[in-house]
């Protein structure tokens, strides 16, 4: 994908143990796929296992919104694409979308707010300069991407 496209952060076939009694991917496993994509995103910005060990820093998820858009069945090859929506010195707002490999239609979407933490506390901490530089470079390439449809959604019944 071009550098100004969302990152493809995770690819996998849908495993039999992830499928429910209806023959569909269980709801919890959508979040598992997005969690693995977040791990790959962390690797991309320098918070891989060696970076976490050396710095004593990691990311914690503060909030997650998950939208189930289409059925996903056993054996399908899927991929997660990740877009950096916003950041500040301690937080990241990510958007993950799940797709059949190589296809545009989103099967699920997840907006997430992540906090950079010093694990010894644990307490929030600013990103180290090299990590922040990677985040800012990615933010610049993702700035031109369209705002995803499932960002900023709220659950609630009318009235």
Number of C-alpha atoms within 10 A of each C-alpha: 7 7 9 15 15 20 21 19 22 20 18 14 14 19 14 13 10 17 18 13 7 8 13 16 21 17 14 9 15 20 17 12 22 27 15 15 24 23 17 18 22 19 16 16 18 18 23 16 13 11 16 17 12 10 13 15 22 22 22 15 15 11 11 14 17 18 16 14 12 13 11 22 19 16 12 15 16 19 24 27 21 26 27 24 21 16 17 13 14 16 21 20 18 20 26 29 26 29 22 18 15 9 10 10 12 17 18 21 26 20 24 21 19 19 23 22 20 18 17 8 9 13 11 17 18 16 21 14 10 11 17 18 14 14 21 17 12 20 17 13 16 21 15 10 14 9 12 14 8 17 16 8 11 8 6 6 5 4 3
